[in-house]
């Protein structure tokens, strides 16, 4: 048994040592630096919430060399920032196939200081986009069933702690019980095969230890390299929460919608025929009761796509559609 543990300990240390060269320090905020991963020879992915300045960003390599870095763009939906460095970085060994499962051993690496640091844990769960959406729906259903227990601030705190919004925006994340020490955000999550399966972050609501999987990172990096930004949908409206008429609220099992108080000229909303005074209740088949719910939906809906709308006008529930514009 002692020999087995010693061998495991040695193998884990070798894994960390082998991967350390692709992990860099990212100095882009006034307090403790964070961590980044060498995406390619001149690109670094790191956590969006750790990049608080856009000038005078620098990275620190494993050998102690410091290099200036340029911010290419951000994707706040998955807490990603992309940096360019004039250097030949040691590439991370990204997992191109195979899936993690609950119970797999994982190691999170960080370089908040020059020396590499590691945190060992297990995968506690993996949430895909469909599962995330179902989870949010279950929570909303529970809220509607017992509003007296979960109303107001208590409900919002619970929703943040559960990471509901983060799951929806990320479209799937890897959960683990690794301890995210200060400065670890933006670092790699390694499995026992030595491959990087995701970028760790504690930047989502609730501060839980999550990792953004490779597929989501790849999609955002490609968009940032081609366009310099992430397309975000918009309708061109000003809105505020409003109570629905009792009959409609009962029919929809929904107490509120968004009262449209302003519409930009030639905006998607204007072209769709929406009017000031309409109460928007759903977009793309998803119910809307608050501004942040609308913002969340607009990050998921594809720019240029046609989405169904549901709204109240003159006390009647109506259906329509709108072509999602680009912010």
N, C-alpha and C positions, 0 to 999 in steps of 0.2 A: 504493500500500500504506500509506504513512504517513497519507494522508487517511482511509483506511478505519479504521485503528487509532485515529486521533484521534476519528473520529465514534463508534466503538464506545465509547471511553473517556468521551466526553461523554454518550452515551446511558445508560451505566451510572451515571454520577454523577447524571443527572437522575432515574433510577429510584429511587436511594437518597434523594434530596432529596424526591421526591414522597411516598414512603412513610414518611419519618421521623416525621411528626407523629402517626402512629398507634402509634408505639413508645414505651413509657414505661419509666422506671427503677422497679424494685421493691426497696424497702428493707425486707427481712424477715429479715435475718440479721446476725450481728455483724461479719462480714468484708465483702468487696466486695459491693455490691448487684448484683442480677441484672436481667433484662429481662422485660417483659410486652408483650402486644398488646391494643389496644382491641378487644374483641369486640363491644361495643355502646357507646352513649353513656355508660353508667355501669358497664360490666363490663370486667374485664381478665382475660385468661387468662395464666398464667405456669407455670413449672416447679415442681412439688410439692417437689422436693428443695431448692429455694432458699428455701422459706418455712419457716424454722426457728422462728419465733415466731408467735403468734396474736394478740398485742396490740401496739399501737403500730406497725402496719404503715403505710407511706406509699409513695406513688408520686411520681415526678418527671416532669412533662410536658416537651415539647420546649422550651417557653418558659422553663423554669426554675421554674415554679410547683410547689410541693409540696402534696400533698393527703393526708389520712388515708384509709385503705382498710380495709374489713372483709372477713375471710375468710368466704366462703359455704360452701365445702367443698373436698374433695380427691378425686382419683381416682389413687391411687398406681400403679395398673396401667399407666397411660399417662403417669405423671409430670406430672399436671395439677393445678393449684390455680386456683380461681376467686375473684376479688376484686370487691367492689362499691365504687364511688367516687361521691361526691356531686359530679358534674361533668358537663360536656358534652364528652366526648372525641371526638377526630377518629377516625372508624372506619377500620379496616384494610380494604383491598380484597381480600376473600377470593375465591378461584377457585371459581366455581360450576359450571364444566364444563371439560372438557379434562383430559388426563392428562400428567404428566411421564413422560419416558422416560430410560433410561440414556443419558448423554452430553449431556443438556440442561444449559445454563448455569444456575446458581442463585446467589443472593446471600443470605447470612445477615446480619441486622442485629442489633445489640446496643446497649444504652444503660446500661452499667455506670456511666458518668459522665454528665454533662449532655449532652455532644456525642455524636451518633450515630456508630457505628462499623460498618464493613462488612467482609465476608469473601467472596471470590469462589471458586467451585468448580464442579464438575460433579456431576450425579447419577451415582452409581456403581452403584446398584441400587435396585429397589423390591420389597419383600417383602410379599405378601398373606398373609392368614391361612392359606390352604391351603398355600402354599409354605413358610411358617414352620413349620407342623406337620410337613411332609415333611422339612424340614431337620433338625429336632430328632430325628425318627425315624432319619434316616440317621446322625446322630452317635451315637445310642444303639446302633444296630446295629454301628457301627464299634467302639464301646467293648466290646460283648459279644464281638466277634470277636477282639479283641486286648487282653484285660484286663491282661496283663502290661505293655503299653506305656502304657496310659492309666488305671491304677488310682489310687485315692486322690486326694490333693490335686492331683496333676498334671492329672487329668481335670477336676476342678472348676474349676481355673484356665482350662483351655482352653475349657470350656463358657461361662464368664463372658466370656472374651475374644471368643468368637464371637457373643455377644449372644443366645444361644439362648433363655434365659428371657424376655428383653426382647421378642423377636419374638413369642413365644407370648402374652404378656400384652397386648401392644399390638394384636395382631390385624392386623399389617401396618404397616410403617414405610418412610420414604424415607431411603435412605442417600446420603450425599454426601461429598466430600473437602474441604468447607469447613473452615477452621481455626476451632474453637470457642474463641475467646479467653476468658479469665476474665470471667464476668458475662454471657456471651452466651445462656446457657440461658434458655428462655422467649421468645426473640425469633422473628421471622418468617423463613420461608424463601421468598424471592421467585424467580419465574421471569422470563424475559426479557420477558414480557407485563406485568410489573409487579404481578401478582396474588400473593397469599399462598397457598401450597399446604400449609403446615404450620407447626407450632411446633417449633423446634429444641430439643434437649436433649442433654446429655452425661451425664445421670443414670442411664442404663441400665448394666448390667454391662459392663465392658470400656471404658467411657468413650468409645465411638465416636460419631461425628457422625451423629445421626439426627434425623428430624423426624416428628412425629405428624401424619398427614394430617387434613384438615378433617372427613371423615366421622366419625372416632373422636372428635375434639374436640367436634363437635356433639352426638353421642350422650351424652357425659359431661356437658356443660354443661346439656343439657335435664334430665338426671336430677338434677343438683345443684340446679337451680332449682326443680324440682317437689318433691323430697324432702329436699334438704339433705345428702344422702349418697349414696354408691354402694352398692347392695345387694350384699352378699357372702354367698355360700352357706356353709352350715355343716352338719355332720352331728351334732355334739354328742358327739364321742368324744375320748378321750385315747389316743394311740398312739405306738408306737416301732418302728423297723425290726427285723425278725426274719428269720432264715434260713428258707426254705421247705424242706419235706421233699424229698429228692433226686428222687423220681419226679415230683413236681409241678413242681419247678424245671426239670427236663428237658423236661416236656411244655409248659410255658409259655415256655421259654427265658428264665427270670426267676429270679434267685437269691433275691431278698428280697420281702417284703410288709410291711404295717404291722400289727403285733400290737396289737389293741385291749385296752387296759389299764383303761379307764374309759368308762362311758356315762352321759350325763346323763339324768335322768328326763324322760319325755315329749319327748325329743329326736327328730329325724328317724331317727337310727340305732336308737333304742329302738323306735319305731313300726314300723320295717322288720324288726324281729326279729333284729338283730345282737346278738351276745353278747360279753361279756368273754372273751378267749381266742381269738376268731376272728382270722384273719390276712387282712386286706383286700388283695387283689392287683390289683383293677381297679375303676375307677369311670367310668361313662359310656363304656365301651369302651376306655379308656386305662389302660395298666399303671401301677401305683403301687409304687414301691420305697422312696421317702423321703418325709419329712414335707413338704418344700418342693414336691414333685410334687403331693401332695394339695392343698396350699394353692393352687397354680397352677390346678388343675382347678376348684376351688371359685370362683375368680374368673371363670371362663368359663361355668360352668353356670348356667342361668337359675333364679333363686329361684322355687320352686313347681313346677318341672319334675320329671318322674320320670326318674331315671337308673338304668341297670343297675349291679348290683354283682356282683363275683366274689370269693369268699373261701374260705378253708380252715377247715373245722371237723371235728375228730376225725380228721384225716389225709385227709379227702376234700375235693375241690374242688366248691364249690356256687355256684349262681347265684341272684341275687335282684334286688331293686330298692329304691330309696329316693327319697322326695320331698325335694328339696333345700330346706332351711330357710334363713331369713335370719339373718345374724349380728347 
